[in-house]
Amino acid sequence: MDNVRAKKHLGQHFLTDENIARKIADSLTLEGYKNVLEIGPGMGVLTKYLLDKPITTYVIEIDTESVEYLQTHYLNLTSRIISKDFLKYNIREVFNDEPFAIIGNFPYNISSQIVFRALEMRDQVPEFSGMFQKEVAERICEKPGTKAYGILSVLAQAFYDVEYLFTVSEKVFNPPPKVKSGVMRMIRKENYQLPCDEKLFFRVVKTAFNQRRKTLRNSLKTFQLADNIKEHSIFGQRPEQLGVTDFIELTQLIEKEQ
């Protein structure tokens, strides 16, 4: 098998620039884990640089043609190729309770879902690095007060220190996407346990941004809060005005009413 045919329904755009692949691999700090999981390796342009590092590399790939290519061209990886859908597969079957980093040139159509899945597994994922559509990478790293700031920004930054690393031209892919890409990294905070009910925190953030033009007093009506609680000044603000610590405070206020 020479090359894998890019499939539109899988959102495949194969990176062809070796230097960028190396830079993405080098974005990992390699601290706090011995294993790394690459999502959507395709033909292994990033994989080859991960295999050079002092960690054990696993890859998970839904495309059977890509899996066959990897099995043929990366014989030292064969036993660590997982032919599954990352969003549906129980990855604990591979790593048990061991920590692992996540990396990849992520398909644009599921990249946000991959981040949400990683956040669900935050106890096991000390580091996350990869390439997204530029706007998505920027959104994850965005600060309060902008239109781009949203659910993904707050939830990622609640548990991880996030950093936008560099922009990638659409010209270094086959086929080229219609948008630029961006590489970002998330390193889990030393103390990533929130001083509030974390499930409630997720619910508050998502509910608030689902009606982001409204003040919190109106967007959080489904919580059926007492009028005296809603007199707190925080309820007069819109969700994009709140940082992570503000959302924690908001969750704590709501928690007292539950």
PyMOL commands that set and color helices and strands:
alter all, ss='L'
color gray80, all
select helices_A, chain A and resi 8-10+18-26+47-50+64-73+75-80+92-95+108-120+134-141+151-159+170-172+198-210+216-219+221-223+227-230+233-236+239-241+244-255
alter helices_A, ss='H'
color red, helices_A
select strands_A, chain A and resi 14-15+35-39+56-60+81-82+100-105+127-133+160-168+173-174+181-188
alter strands_A, ss='S'
color yellow, strands_A
deselect
rebuild
show_as cartoon
